[in-house]
Amino acid sequence: MESPQRKFQRLQEIIDKHEGKTSHLIPILQEVQEEYRYLPEEVLTYVATAMKLPPAAVYGVATFYAQFSLIPKGKYVIKICDGTACHVRGSEPLNFAVKKDLQLLETQVTTEDLQFTVERVSCLGACGLAPVVTVNDDAVYGQMTPDGILEVVKKLKEEG
């Protein structure tokens, strides 16, 4: 079994990089989430202790900002815009197609192998490209169709 010191070594390196400054809590949590792909409760507790903050303060920040997640996310986070323009232009069939392909139940957002997370978002700020989808906030796919999103997922599966 891995020792707590070894388990949190990378976490401590992130905190040390920011000199443990409480004013750096958000960037610290961003880096921690990038490392773990979410913010586990034990990690939030460790951050609070290491930074000499009340656990409730760290948890409050982690739950206030939508960018943070307390549940595991997949390697590929697919965001499907459900804003007015995207909804009117067919975002619902995109969501249905990708969730069916990934065998996600109605309330399930992440595949069991932690490869994919599918999220509905209120707006991706690209109404002119509606319906729009992003992958890991890097790749933007506009005027997406159900077949198009399935092709994107297929390519991501091939990448592993």
MIVOLO-274502 format. One line per 8 residues: number of its first residue (from 0); their letters; for each residue x, y, z of C-alpha. Coordinates in nm, 4 decimals, decimal comma. Example, Ala and Ser with C-alpha at 12.3 -4.5 7.8 and 13.67 -1.06 7.14 Angstrom:
0) AS) 1,2300 -0,4500 0,7800; 1,3670 -0,1060 0,7140
***
This chain:
0) MESPQRKF) 0,0000 0,0000 0,0000; 0,1231 0,3453 -0,0920; 0,2217 0,5709 0,1989; 0,0294 0,8972 0,2490; 0,3510 1,0927 0,1952; 0,4142 0,9271 -0,1409; 0,0479 0,9461 -0,2377; 0,0416 1,3220 -0,1910
8) QRLQEIID) 0,3936 1,3973 -0,3125; 0,2782 1,5529 -0,6429; 0,0070 1,7431 -0,4579; 0,2627 1,8887 -0,2188; 0,4849 1,9858 -0,5128; 0,1960 2,1868 -0,6583; 0,1325 2,3614 -0,3263; 0,5052 2,4314 -0,2814
16) KHEGKTSH) 0,5292 2,5746 -0,6339; 0,2773 2,8364 -0,5207; 0,4590 2,8794 -0,1884; 0,1398 2,7735 -0,0103; -0,0081 3,1209 -0,0612; -0,3786 3,1287 0,0137; -0,4207 3,3845 -0,2641; -0,3135 3,1055 -0,5020
24) LIPILQEV) -0,5849 2,8613 -0,3943; -0,7684 2,8719 -0,7283; -0,4560 2,8090 -0,9426; -0,3533 2,5352 -0,6985; -0,6929 2,3655 -0,7311; -0,6761 2,4031 -1,1107; -0,3403 2,2246 -1,1216; -0,4548 1,9619 -0,8737
32) QEEYRYLP) -0,7645 1,8922 -1,0810; -0,5502 1,8639 -1,3925; -0,3377 1,6049 -1,2100; -0,6262 1,3976 -1,0687; -0,8950 1,4902 -1,3283; -1,1199 1,5912 -1,0375; -1,0933 1,7034 -0,6744; -1,1280 1,4036 -0,4413
40) EEVLTYVA) -1,2380 1,4797 -0,0842; -0,9098 1,3524 0,0625; -0,7182 1,5842 -0,1701; -0,9240 1,8863 -0,0635; -0,8585 1,7953 0,3000; -0,4856 1,7661 0,2318; -0,4793 2,1043 0,0547; -0,6637 2,2667 0,3470
48) TAMKLPPA) -0,4265 2,1170 0,6030; -0,1119 2,1982 0,4036; -0,2262 2,5556 0,3480; -0,3543 2,5997 0,7040; -0,7052 2,6772 0,5807; -1,0367 2,5532 0,7145; -1,1522 2,2562 0,5032; -1,4835 2,4362 0,4484
56) AVYGVATF) -1,3001 2,7256 0,2801; -1,1277 2,4969 0,0308; -1,4466 2,2979 -0,0278; -1,6378 2,6244 -0,0751; -1,4059 2,7343 -0,3554; -1,4129 2,3873 -0,5129; -1,7931 2,3848 -0,5215; -1,8469 2,7503 -0,6123
64) YAQFSLIP) -1,6660 2,7496 -0,9455; -1,8155 2,5409 -1,2272; -1,4680 2,4564 -1,3598; -1,4058 2,2295 -1,0621; -1,5474 1,8800 -1,0252; -1,5843 1,6635 -0,7175; -1,6544 1,3565 -0,9287; -1,4067 1,1778 -1,1581
72) KGKYVIKI) -1,3968 1,2968 -1,5173; -1,2832 1,1092 -1,8211; -0,9677 1,1612 -2,0202; -1,1859 1,3266 -2,2840; -1,4468 1,5754 -2,1633; -1,7030 1,6351 -2,4343; -1,9122 1,9461 -2,3758; -2,2326 1,9786 -2,5740
80) CDGTACHV) -2,3782 2,3277 -2,5808; -2,7444 2,3463 -2,4900; -2,7841 2,7225 -2,5232; -3,0793 2,8542 -2,7207; -2,9077 2,8623 -3,0620; -2,7561 2,5157 -3,0165; -3,0754 2,3675 -2,8770; -3,2815 2,5020 -3,1680
88) RGSEPLNF) -3,0256 2,3674 -3,4162; -3,0178 2,0163 -3,2734; -2,7972 1,9736 -2,9661; -3,0378 1,7205 -2,8094; -2,9816 1,4572 -3,0831; -2,6046 1,5066 -3,0358; -2,6328 1,4295 -2,6672; -2,8529 1,1273 -2,7322
96) AVKKDLQL) -2,6187 0,9877 -3,0008; -2,2985 1,0195 -2,7994; -2,4488 0,8871 -2,4753; -2,5934 0,5889 -2,6622; -2,2602 0,5208 -2,8332; -2,0722 0,5394 -2,5022; -2,3420 0,3318 -2,3282; -2,4049 0,5982 -2,0651
104) LETQVTTE) -2,7239 0,5724 -1,8644; -2,9518 0,8755 -1,8489; -2,7929 1,0243 -1,5355; -2,4411 0,8890 -1,5958; -2,1908 1,1372 -1,7394; -1,8613 0,9447 -1,7256; -1,7803 0,6072 -1,8748; -1,6721 0,3383 -1,6301
112) DLQFTVER) -1,3238 0,3226 -1,7857; -1,2836 0,6989 -1,7244; -1,2155 0,7627 -2,0923; -1,5120 0,9918 -2,1628; -1,7246 1,2452 -1,9789; -2,0222 1,4019 -2,1554; -2,1492 1,7316 -2,0177; -2,4344 1,9568 -2,1199
120) VSCLGACG) -2,3379 2,3213 -2,0836; -2,5514 2,6340 -2,1043; -2,3292 2,8192 -2,3485; -1,9935 2,7709 -2,5170; -1,9967 3,1216 -2,6620; -1,9997 3,0113 -3,0252; -2,3636 3,0617 -3,1277; -2,2661 3,1187 -3,4895
128) LAPVVTVN) -2,1351 2,7608 -3,5009; -2,4465 2,6056 -3,3456; -2,4752 2,3322 -3,2520; -2,1269 2,3348 -3,1037; -1,9238 2,0765 -2,9124; -1,5833 2,1004 -2,7459; -1,3403 1,8296 -2,6388; -1,1217 1,9103 -2,3371
136) DDAVYGQM) -1,1906 2,2807 -2,3967; -0,9297 2,2652 -2,6756; -1,0999 2,1391 -2,9886; -1,4159 2,3140 -3,1064; -1,6541 2,1431 -3,3469; -1,9220 2,3597 -3,5030; -2,2387 2,2772 -3,6947; -2,2151 1,9326 -3,5421
144) TPDGILEV) -2,4436 1,6472 -3,6432; -2,5089 1,3165 -3,4651; -2,2927 1,1376 -3,7237; -2,0249 1,4028 -3,6831; -2,0028 1,3673 -3,3063; -1,9851 0,9888 -3,3395; -1,6922 1,0316 -3,5797; -1,5156 1,2554 -3,3254
152) VKKLKEEG) -1,5715 0,9940 -3,0530; -1,4441 0,7188 -3,2830; -1,1209 0,9103 -3,3448; -1,0756 0,9739 -2,9722; -1,1266 0,6029 -2,9008; -0,8561 0,5218 -3,1558; -0,6174 0,7680 -2,9874; -0,6814 0,5878 -2,6591
***
